[in-house]
Amino acid sequence: MEKYNWGIIGTGTISNLFAEGLTTLDHACIYAVGSRNQATAASFAEKWQISQVYDSYEILFADPEVDVVYIGTPHNFHFQNVRDALNAGKHVLCEKPFTLNGVEARELVALARQKNLFLMDAMWNRFQPWFQVVSDLLKEERLGELLHFKADLSFRFDVGAEHRIYNRNLGGGSLLDLGVYPIALASAFMGKPTEIKSMAHLYHTGVDDQVSMLFGYTSGATAELGCSSRYLSKNNATIHGSRGFIEIHGMIIRPEKITIHEQGQEIVEIEMPYTSNAYQYEAQAVMEMLEQGNTEHPLMPLDETIEIMDTMDEIRASIRVAYPGE
Ligand SMILES: NC(=O)c1ccc[n+]([C@@H]2O[C@H](COP(=O)([O-])OP(=O)(O)OC[C@H]3O[C@@H](n4cnc5c(N)ncnc54)[C@H](OP(=O)(O)O)[C@@H]3O)[C@@H](O)[C@H]2O)c1
């Protein structure tokens, strides 16, 4: 594999975690960082030993040596940042949620396809080893008919109204930030829901801080999903079939163990060890696609990303959460 030059834009929490993951990959060079200001760019560059330091995202996109751009900015900037990067001819990995809504997602996917550039939603847990293990178990039909999926991702955020989790101008809300994970897992394991019912609690800024969701599928299967920035949950998931269930232990963003419970059988436990902080798996997956000349990853197809955004649009319409300009 050749060595790929990554350009990271945004220097906050997730960009640091992603950079840490990249440092473990032989074929990744953290070549450039772009920030809104020189001082944060310089300190990020010093921390991760990055040679090209830019005080704007646009200059990074214009650097011909950058092969692939990682977008680590708040959700509401993803659309513009991805569009600018694609228009500059760059391959892109964009943080979750991919965009604010399905309209934005469709436009970016069309642009990437038109330009024949790689684009992916950074749904990092799909590239961790456990995901393949569970997908294989489901393919083997060990659980029988899939009947129900249950997942929650909730943490208590003791932060003010200006924080991006509660800030409407920054695409705030627990659904887009946390709920996207249970929804994406339901999408991976159960497919596209045909019926959605939701109930939410809203924060005083008008964004949701707690959402409970029920999904129905044409097969008759159901899903029960939740997210909150007010309570802490086990943050796990269970897939129920007619012959047993699989429990995904630890947080669904980075599970630690899987247990298989088949009717009348001993419980089977599979530990899921990780290397580094587990963000490197998605970066490695991107580079493998670039190496093969592919513009999409089969584990996180762009059409599925659009479906996930459409699902969240439908939920937001029913709980009456909209962002400026929508
Ligand atoms: N995959 C995961 O596990 C995970 C975890 C956390 C967050 N995320 C996602 O990553 C994205 C960023 O989240 P974060 O927690 O890293 O946010 P953060 O700590 O606030 O960092 C966001 C960065 O974006 C840049 N930015 C540009 N315009 C901004 C503005 N108006 N206000 C604030 N920052 C602005 C800033 O970098 P510069 O000043 O350098 O330009 C800032 O440091 C979100 O979409 C979130 O959903 C993913």
PDBQT file of the ligand as one rigid body, heavy atoms in Angstrom, charges set to zero:
ROOT
HETATM    1  N1  LIG A 401     -16.822   9.699  16.117  1.00  0.00    +0.000 N 
HETATM    2  C1  LIG A 401     -16.847  10.088  17.375  1.00  0.00    +0.000 C 
HETATM    3  O1  LIG A 401     -16.614   9.315  18.298  1.00  0.00    +0.000 OA
HETATM    4  C2  LIG A 401     -17.137  11.524  17.675  1.00  0.00    +0.000 A 
HETATM    5  C3  LIG A 401     -16.885  12.020  18.971  1.00  0.00    +0.000 A 
HETATM    6  C4  LIG A 401     -17.094  13.378  19.210  1.00  0.00    +0.000 A 
HETATM    7  C5  LIG A 401     -17.561  14.194  18.188  1.00  0.00    +0.000 A 
HETATM    8  N2  LIG A 401     -17.815  13.669  16.961  1.00  0.00    +0.000 N 
HETATM    9  C6  LIG A 401     -18.307  14.552  15.872  1.00  0.00    +0.000 C 
HETATM   10  O2  LIG A 401     -17.238  15.407  15.492  1.00  0.00    +0.000 OA
HETATM   11  C7  LIG A 401     -17.713  16.715  15.226  1.00  0.00    +0.000 C 
HETATM   12  C8  LIG A 401     -16.963  17.702  16.110  1.00  0.00    +0.000 C 
HETATM   13  O3  LIG A 401     -17.202  17.389  17.457  1.00  0.00    +0.000 OA
HETATM   14  P1  LIG A 401     -16.133  17.757  18.631  1.00  0.00    +0.000 P 
HETATM   15  O4  LIG A 401     -16.693  17.181  19.876  1.00  0.00    +0.000 OA
HETATM   16  O5  LIG A 401     -14.765  17.397  18.209  1.00  0.00    +0.000 OA
HETATM   17  O6  LIG A 401     -16.333  19.318  18.657  1.00  0.00    +0.000 OA
HETATM   18  P2  LIG A 401     -15.315  20.411  19.246  1.00  0.00    +0.000 P 
HETATM   19  O7  LIG A 401     -14.450  19.815  20.291  1.00  0.00    +0.000 OA
HETATM   20  O8  LIG A 401     -16.117  21.594  19.558  1.00  0.00    +0.000 OA
HETATM   21  O9  LIG A 401     -14.377  20.724  17.987  1.00  0.00    +0.000 OA
HETATM   22  C9  LIG A 401     -14.904  21.175  16.765  1.00  0.00    +0.000 C 
HETATM   23  C10 LIG A 401     -13.829  21.932  16.014  1.00  0.00    +0.000 C 
HETATM   24  O10 LIG A 401     -14.446  22.439  14.826  1.00  0.00    +0.000 OA
HETATM   25  C11 LIG A 401     -13.895  23.700  14.494  1.00  0.00    +0.000 C 
HETATM   26  N3  LIG A 401     -14.951  24.721  14.324  1.00  0.00    +0.000 N 
HETATM   27  C12 LIG A 401     -15.208  25.398  13.204  1.00  0.00    +0.000 A 
HETATM   28  N4  LIG A 401     -16.175  26.278  13.367  1.00  0.00    +0.000 NA
HETATM   29  C13 LIG A 401     -16.572  26.181  14.643  1.00  0.00    +0.000 A 
HETATM   30  C14 LIG A 401     -17.517  26.880  15.441  1.00  0.00    +0.000 A 
HETATM   31  N5  LIG A 401     -18.286  27.858  14.932  1.00  0.00    +0.000 N 
HETATM   32  N6  LIG A 401     -17.658  26.522  16.718  1.00  0.00    +0.000 NA
HETATM   33  C15 LIG A 401     -16.910  25.537  17.241  1.00  0.00    +0.000 A 
HETATM   34  N7  LIG A 401     -15.960  24.861  16.525  1.00  0.00    +0.000 NA
HETATM   35  C16 LIG A 401     -15.796  25.188  15.247  1.00  0.00    +0.000 A 
HETATM   36  C17 LIG A 401     -12.946  24.084  15.637  1.00  0.00    +0.000 C 
HETATM   37  O11 LIG A 401     -11.631  23.852  15.164  1.00  0.00    +0.000 OA
HETATM   38  P3  LIG A 401     -10.705  25.063  14.655  1.00  0.00    +0.000 P 
HETATM   39  O12 LIG A 401     -10.938  26.199  15.615  1.00  0.00    +0.000 OA
HETATM   40  O13 LIG A 401      -9.374  24.486  14.720  1.00  0.00    +0.000 OA
HETATM   41  O14 LIG A 401     -11.133  25.402  13.285  1.00  0.00    +0.000 OA
HETATM   42  C18 LIG A 401     -13.275  23.129  16.754  1.00  0.00    +0.000 C 
HETATM   43  O15 LIG A 401     -12.160  22.808  17.524  1.00  0.00    +0.000 OA
HETATM   44  C19 LIG A 401     -19.214  16.684  15.454  1.00  0.00    +0.000 C 
HETATM   45  O16 LIG A 401     -19.893  16.551  14.228  1.00  0.00    +0.000 OA
HETATM   46  C20 LIG A 401     -19.438  15.441  16.313  1.00  0.00    +0.000 C 
HETATM   47  O17 LIG A 401     -20.678  14.801  16.101  1.00  0.00    +0.000 OA
HETATM   48  C21 LIG A 401     -17.590  12.369  16.691  1.00  0.00    +0.000 A 
ENDROOT
TORSDOF 0
